[in-house]
Amino acid sequence: MLSWKKARSVLVIVVLSLVLAMIVSIPPSIEESRVITQKTIDNLVEVSQTVNSTMSSVSCQIDCRLPKVAIDNFGSNNQIIQQLPLFNATNYANITSLDHVASVISIFDQVINDTGFLFSIYGLSLNDSMLFSDYSQLLPSNILSGRNLREADGGVVVLHQDVADYFRVGVGESVRILNQSFVVVGIDGSSALNRTAVYMSLDDAQRVTNRTSYVSNLMVFADSVYEVEFLAGRISLMFSDLSVGFSSSLVYSVISMQAQTETQLELAQSTMALIVHSGRAELVVVAVVGVLVVLFVMLYAVRERVREVGTLKALGAGSFAVLGQFVLEGVLLSFIAGVIGVVIGTVGASSFANLLLSRPIQAGTNAVSDLGVSLGDASSIPISVAITPELILFGLSVAALLGALGSLYPAWRASIMKPAEAMRQD
C-alpha cells in the first residue's frame, strides 16, 4: 500500500514522527513544570509564613523608655551600672490610641543588689494574653527545668540559673525576693537576652518594689512592619522625654524579604503562565503541521493515482470503498510515524521539553536568623520528563486522528471521481 514513492514516504514518516514526538513530550513537560513551579510557590509561601510567625512581631517591636542613668558605687565592687528609670505608665496611655498600634506590653526591669549580688527583677504583663500568643519573645526563652511563666500567674518566679545558684533553690522551692516569698516554677539558662534576672508578673514586681503603676519599658508593637518607622516617629513627637528605639536593620531586612518573596512569586507564576500558553500554542502548531503534511501528501498521492482510482471505479469499487482506502492509507502512514514518534519522545522527552518550553523557576534557599532575613536568587532549572503508558496511547491515538483528518479531503476527492474522466487523465 505504501510501496509507491518509498523515499517520499520515509521523509513524510520522519517529519510526522518528529511532530508526534513533540506532541507526546509537551503535555508531560507542562505538567512537570507546573509541579516544580507549585513547589517553588509553596516554598515561598512557607518562607513568608515563617517570617510572619517568627520575625514579624520582633521586627514590629518599638522599645519606649526613659534614658538610662548611671548609679555609682553599686554592687560588691562599687561599680557603676546603667539603670533604667521607672515612669508612671498611666502618663503614656495615649500610645494605645495611635493608628497602627497592635498592642502595648508593659515591662518592669530594675537591678537589685542583694549583699553584693546583682540581679534584675523583670516583671511582665502576664494578664495580657497577647504576650503569650504573639509576643512570647519577651518571656524567658531557655527553660532548663520546670516551666515558663503562664497567663495570670501570681506569686511565682522563673529564676536565671545564676540567681537560682545564688539563692540555692530549685523548682518547687520557695525563695524570698525583697522579703517577699515566691514559688520557683522554672529555671532559665543563657539566652539571647543574657539577663541575670528573676522573672515574675508585672503586678508582683511593682508590689515587691512598692512602685505601683510604674514600669521601665513600654514595648509597643506595630500592626505591620511597614508602619514601624512611622509609628516610632509619632511616639517620639508625642512624648519627647521617651527614648524610642527599634531594630531598623531587622525592619528593612523583613521588608526586603517580603518584597523579594512577592517578586519571586510573581516571576514563578508568570513563567508558569508562559509555559502553559506556549506549550498549548506549540501543541496546536505541531498538530496543524501534522494534518497539513498528511493532507498534502495524500493530495499528491491522489493526483498521481488518478488512473488507478478510475480503474477501481470501473471494476465496480464504490465511492465509500475508495474513500476508505485513502483514509486508511493516511491513517496507516501517520500511525507508523506515531510509533516512531513515541519511541523518539520516550527517549528524548526531556530534551524536547527543555528545547521547546521555557524552564520553570525555582526559588533560592532561604535563611532566617536573629540578625536578618535573606532569600537566594530565583533560577530556572531543567526539567526531567517521563513518558507513561497513558501518554503512549495518547500519542498513537493522536497519530491516527491526524492521519484521518489529513487524508479525509483527498480521499473524498478521489471517491467522487468519475471512472471515464479518471481514465482519460495522464
BELMORA-V162929 format. One record per helix or strand of 2 or more residues. SS is the DSSP state (hx for helix, st for strand). FROM is the first residue (numbers start at 1). TO is the last residue. Records with the same first field share a line. If there is no record, write none. Layout:
SS=FROM-TO ; FROM-TO
This chain:
hx=6-59 ; 89-97 ; 129-133 ; 136-138 ; 161-167 ; 202-208 ; 225-238 ; 248-304 ; 306-314 ; 319-356 ; 389-415 ; 419-424
st=61-65 ; 69-74 ; 79-83 ; 87-88 ; 101-114 ; 117-124 ; 143-146 ; 156-160 ; 174-177 ; 180-188 ; 197-201 ; 214-215 ; 217-222 ; 243-245 ; 361-362 ; 366-368 ; 373-375 ; 379-380
